[in-house]
């Protein structure tokens, strides 16, 4: 089921999401709905708070970054990078910080260069409640860090320099009021 994406300004995007107790919700069904919603909005990651569920879970599929790329330009960190992270915990970040222009489905039309560490180690559960601990690098690490931030109530705009935040204040206010041209269904704060 395709769900509306929660827009900037909704309090659910600023809350620390709660751990999921095994059996408390159907994580398989939720992940299917999240993937469907993410694909409809042409995203590469979606966190549960972005669909109004304040639980610690996100889905990723980085393959769209490799579409239309020449063989030598394919980002190997994104090959087969389609996963569900339930109750993830970043246990290590390493490597040099590198910049990339990020965006967010909850904040349509706004992008900004964000610097993040190049390597991340994550402990998480899959939808069968099997525990994993994996290291990711490059773009895969960035997508994970961006989605993980959503679980802690952080948005990529929080990392922008003060001046840049001042410059986008009006645009953010417009999104909160529903003034946006996103090509997917959104739910705006009341």
C-alpha positions as CSV (number, residue, x, y, z in Angstrom):
1,X,0.0,0.0,0.0
2,X,1.3,3.4,-1.0
3,X,1.2,5.8,2.0
4,X,1.5,9.6,2.2
5,X,4.9,10.9,3.1
6,X,4.9,13.1,6.2
7,X,6.0,16.7,5.4
8,X,8.5,18.8,7.2
9,X,7.0,20.5,10.3
10,X,5.2,17.4,11.6
11,X,6.3,16.6,15.2
12,X,6.8,12.9,14.4
13,X,9.9,13.8,12.3
14,X,11.5,15.4,15.4
15,X,10.8,12.5,17.9
16,X,13.2,9.8,18.8
17,X,11.5,6.7,17.5
18,X,10.8,3.7,19.7
19,X,12.4,0.3,19.5
20,X,10.1,-2.4,18.0
21,X,9.3,-5.3,20.2
22,X,9.2,-8.6,18.2
23,X,5.6,-9.5,17.4
24,X,4.3,-6.0,18.3
25,X,3.9,-5.0,14.6
26,X,4.1,-6.8,11.3
27,X,7.5,-5.6,10.2
28,X,7.3,-7.6,6.9
29,X,4.0,-5.8,5.9
30,X,5.3,-2.5,7.1
31,X,8.5,-2.9,5.0
32,X,6.5,-3.8,1.9
33,X,4.4,-0.7,2.3
34,X,7.5,1.4,2.9
35,X,9.3,0.0,-0.2
36,X,6.1,0.7,-2.3
37,X,5.8,4.2,-1.0
38,X,9.5,4.9,-1.5
39,X,9.5,3.7,-5.1
40,X,6.4,5.7,-5.9
41,X,8.3,8.8,-4.7
42,X,11.5,7.9,-6.5
43,X,13.5,7.7,-3.2
44,X,16.4,5.5,-2.2
45,X,15.6,5.3,1.5
46,X,12.6,5.8,3.7
47,X,12.3,5.8,7.5
48,X,9.2,4.8,9.4
49,X,8.7,8.3,10.9
50,X,8.3,9.6,7.3
51,X,5.1,7.6,7.1
52,X,3.9,8.6,10.5
53,X,5.2,5.5,12.4
54,X,7.5,6.5,15.3
55,X,9.4,3.2,15.3
56,X,13.0,2.4,14.7
57,X,12.9,1.0,11.2
58,X,13.9,2.1,7.7
59,X,14.2,0.6,4.2
60,X,16.9,1.3,1.5
61,X,17.5,0.5,-2.1
62,X,20.4,2.3,-3.6
63,X,20.2,0.7,-7.0
64,X,18.5,3.8,-8.7
65,X,21.8,5.7,-8.3
66,X,23.5,3.1,-10.6
67,X,20.8,3.2,-13.3
68,X,22.0,4.8,-16.5
69,X,25.6,4.7,-15.3
70,X,28.4,3.3,-17.5
71,X,29.9,0.1,-16.3
72,X,33.1,1.8,-14.9
73,X,30.9,4.4,-13.0
74,X,28.7,1.9,-11.1
75,X,29.0,2.4,-7.4
76,X,29.8,-1.1,-6.1
77,X,28.5,-0.2,-2.6
78,X,25.0,0.0,-4.0
79,X,25.0,-3.3,-6.0
80,X,22.3,-5.4,-4.3
81,X,21.9,-2.8,-1.6
82,X,18.2,-3.3,-0.9
83,X,17.6,-3.9,2.8
84,X,15.3,-3.5,5.7
85,X,16.8,-2.3,9.0
86,X,14.8,-3.0,12.1
87,X,16.0,-1.5,15.4
88,X,19.3,-0.5,13.8
89,X,22.2,0.8,15.9
90,X,25.2,2.5,14.4
91,X,28.1,1.1,16.4
92,X,31.0,2.8,14.5
93,X,31.6,5.6,12.0
94,X,35.0,5.8,10.4
95,X,37.0,7.3,7.5
96,X,37.1,10.8,6.1
97,X,34.0,13.0,6.0
98,X,32.9,13.6,2.4
99,X,30.3,15.9,1.0
100,X,27.3,15.0,-1.2
101,X,24.2,17.0,-2.0
102,X,21.4,15.3,-0.1
103,X,17.6,15.7,-0.3
104,X,14.7,14.2,1.6
105,X,11.2,13.0,0.6
106,X,9.8,14.9,3.6
107,X,11.4,18.1,2.4
108,X,10.8,18.2,-1.4
109,X,12.6,20.7,-3.5
110,X,15.4,21.4,-1.0
111,X,18.9,20.0,-1.3
112,X,22.2,20.7,0.5
113,X,25.7,19.5,0.7
114,X,26.2,17.4,3.8
115,X,29.4,15.9,5.1
116,X,29.3,12.4,6.6
117,X,31.9,9.7,7.5
118,X,32.6,7.3,4.6
119,X,32.3,4.1,6.6
120,X,29.6,2.9,9.0
121,X,29.1,-0.3,11.0
122,X,25.5,-1.2,11.8
123,X,23.9,-3.8,14.0
124,X,20.3,-4.4,13.1
125,X,17.5,-7.0,12.7
126,X,15.9,-8.1,9.4
127,X,12.2,-8.8,9.0
128,X,12.7,-12.4,10.3
129,X,14.3,-11.0,13.5
130,X,17.8,-12.3,12.5
131,X,20.5,-10.1,13.9
132,X,23.2,-8.8,11.6
133,X,26.3,-6.6,12.0
134,X,27.7,-5.2,8.8
135,X,30.1,-2.6,7.5
136,X,29.0,-0.3,4.7
137,X,30.9,2.4,2.8
138,X,30.5,5.1,0.3
139,X,27.0,6.0,-0.8
140,X,25.5,3.0,1.0
141,X,26.9,4.3,4.3
142,X,25.5,7.8,3.5
143,X,22.0,6.5,2.8
144,X,22.1,4.5,6.1
145,X,23.3,7.6,8.1
146,X,20.6,9.8,6.5
147,X,17.8,7.3,7.3
148,X,19.2,6.5,10.8
149,X,19.1,10.3,11.6
150,X,15.3,10.2,11.0
151,X,15.0,7.6,13.8
152,X,16.7,10.1,16.2
153,X,14.5,13.0,15.0
154,X,17.3,14.6,12.9
155,X,16.9,16.0,9.4
156,X,19.6,16.7,6.9
157,X,18.8,20.4,7.1
158,X,20.1,20.3,10.7
159,X,23.6,19.9,9.3
160,X,23.5,22.9,7.0
161,X,25.5,26.0,7.8
162,X,23.5,28.7,9.7
163,X,23.4,31.0,6.7
164,X,22.1,28.3,4.4
165,X,19.4,27.4,6.9
166,X,18.3,31.1,7.0
167,X,18.1,31.2,3.2
168,X,15.7,28.1,3.1
169,X,13.6,29.2,6.1
170,X,10.7,30.5,3.8
171,X,10.8,27.3,1.6
172,X,10.6,25.1,4.8
173,X,7.7,27.2,6.1
174,X,5.9,26.8,2.7
175,X,6.4,23.0,2.8
176,X,4.8,22.9,6.3
177,X,1.8,24.8,4.9
178,X,1.4,22.4,2.0
179,X,2.9,24.7,-0.6
180,X,5.0,22.2,-2.6
181,X,5.0,20.6,-5.9
182,X,6.0,17.1,-4.9
183,X,4.9,14.4,-7.4
184,X,3.8,12.0,-4.6
185,X,1.2,12.1,-1.9
186,X,2.1,14.0,1.2
187,X,0.5,14.6,4.6
188,X,1.0,18.1,6.0
189,X,1.0,19.2,9.7
190,X,-2.4,20.4,10.9
